[in-house]
Amino acid sequence: MSEIPEFLNRGGPALWAIAALSVLTLALILWKLWRLVRHGVWRRRQVEIALSHWVAGQPTQAMSELSLGTRSLRAHVLLNTMQARMSLGDEEAREETARHARAAVLQTREGLRALELIVTIAPLLGLLGTVLGMIDAFQALQATGNRAEASALAGGIWEALLTTAAGMGVAIPASIALTAFDGVAEALGHDLEDLAAQVFTAPVARAQSAGLDAA
């Protein structure tokens, strides 16, 4: 284990900062995966069963299905959409649906700003460490004058370049995770729009709307 601090000391404070960012990045990715699984962003069976009941003109069964067990974000938004559709007018129901859908998408985007910040600053920290290391290397070269050995200079340069490589090594997986999580949030948003459209265009929805308008 003593090799790790020795390796980090070669890159100076910038490499230590990048190492801390790498730990934070891993923690954020694992936390985000746990949150997405907990929110059930990849679960669709419950909403598909509920929608089949709704389209068949069985709103009570549809809402009962969505009330069972641990609800995913889709199930939560769909249940609120059905309840709003049954009790409110068309415009009010659509506004209520949009509000719940926005809240659901925001939940899937939690933590992404932190990953975005890491993607931005990790390469910059690496570049800063390299620049500072190169300054030290050339100062040492100036101090030794003609007595400087090429191997010693090369050693100082590659140690300075460690921080650039480390910064990229943190930024690349963070960028991949950020893109993947952002894609999940975007896909969920489109899916919620599709689910809401199916609720509003189903025969039971049109009948309910007619009843509300007549009242």
N, C-alpha and C positions, 0 to 999 in steps of 0.2 A: 504493500500500500504506500510505502514511502516514495515509490517512483512517481505517483500521481502528483503530489505537491511539487516534487522536483521538476516534473515536466511543465506544470503550470507556472512555476517561477521563471522558466526560460522565456515565457511570453510576457511576463510582467503583469501589472494590474489589469490590463485589457483582457488578457487570457483568463484571468480569474473571473472577471465580469462575464465573459462569454460562457464560461463553465457554469456560472450561476444561472444564466439565461437558458442553458441547455436543460438544466434540472427543472426550471420553471416551465419550459416548453413541454417537456414530457409529462409533467403534472397536469398542465392545461389540457393536453390531448386526451389523457386518460380520464380526467374529470369530464371533459366534453362528451366522450364516448359513453360514459356512465349516464350522463344526463339525457342523452338522446335515446339510449335504451330504456331508461326509466320513463321517458315521455312517450315511448312506443312509436317513434317516428317511422319504424319499418313494419308496424302491425296494421293490417288492413281488414282482416277477416271480420272483426266485430262490426265495422262500419258497412261492409258489404252485405252482411246479414240484415242489419238494420235498414239499409236502403232497399233491399228486396221486399221487406215488410211494408215500407213506406210507399213504394211504387205499386204494391198490390192493394193499396187502400187500407192498410192496417197501421195507422199512426201510433196507437197505444202499444202494440207489440214492438214497433220500431224503437220507440223511446224506452221501453222496458229493457230491450236488448242493450241499449247504450248505457243503461244505468247499472248493469251487472259488472261486478269485478272491478279491477283497476282500469280506469279509462285512459286511453291514449289521447294525445292532443287532437287527433282527427275525431275521435269519438266525442270528446268534450265539445268541440266546435259544432259538430253535427247535431248533437243533442240540443244545444242552445239554439241552433238554426231551426230545428223542428219545433221547439217550444215557442220561439218567436213567430214562426209561420202560423202556428195554430192560434195564437192569442193576439197578434198585432196585425195592423194593416201592411200592405205590401212595402211601402217605403220604410216604415219603422222597422219592419222585420229585416229588410236588407241592411239598414244601418246597424242594427244589433248584430247581425251576422258578420259584417265587415269589422266591427269592433273586436269581436272575439277572435276572428281570424288574424287580425293584426297582432293581438296579444300572443297568440300561439306562435306566430312566426318570430316575434321578438324573443320568445323563450328559447327557440332553437338557435338564435344568434348570440346568446349570452356567451361571453368570453372571447368572441371573435375579434373584438377591438384589441384585446391584449395580445392575441396571436399576430394581428396585423402590425402592432407596434414592434414585436420581436423581429418580424420579417424585415422591418425597416432599419432597426438600430443594430442588429447583430452584425451585418456586413460593415456598417460604419464603425463599430467598435473594433472589428478586425482590421480595418484600414488604418484607424488611429493607432492601434498597437504596432502595426507594421511601420508606419511613418516614424513613430517614436523610437522603435528599434533600429531603423536605418540611421536616424540621427545619431544614436549612441554608437553605432558601428563606424560611421564616418568620423565622429569625434575621436574615437580610439585610433582610427587610421591617421588622422591629422597629428595626434599626439606622438605616435611612434615614428612618423615620417618614413624614411627609406627603409627602416628596420621592420616594417610591417610584413607579416607573412600572409600569403594569399589564402592559406587554409584557415587561419584565424579570422580573416575578413569574411570568408565564405561561411564559416560557422556562425558569425554574428548575423549575417544576412538571412540564413535559413531559419534561425531562431526568430528573427523579426517577422518573417513570412508566416510563421505558425499561426499568428492571430488572424490573418486574412483567411487562411484555410479553415480555421476553427469557426470564424464568423459565418462563412458560407455553409459549413457543415451544420450549423444550427438553423440558418435562415431557410435552407432548401427544404428540410422536412416540415418546418413550420409553415412554409408557403404551400406545400402539398396538402397539409392538414387543413389550412385555412380555405383553400379552394374546395376541398371535399366537403367541409362543413357548410360552406356557403352554398354549395350545390344542393345539399340536403335541405337547407332552409328555403331555397328557391323552389325546389320540387314540392315541398310541403305547401308553400303558398299557392302554387298552381293547382295542386290536388284539392286544397280547400275550396278554391273557386269552382272547381268541377263538381265537388260534392254539394255545394250550396246551389249550383245551377240545377242539379238533379232534384233537390228538395223543392225548389220553387217551381219547377216545370212539371212535377208529378201531378196526376189527376186529383189526388187528395188535396194538394196545395191549391189547385185552381178552384176546387169546390169550396174549400175553406175561405179563400179570398172572396168568392162570390157571396158567401154568407156574411162576411164582415162588411162588405160594401153595402149589402142590403140592409144590414142593421144600422 
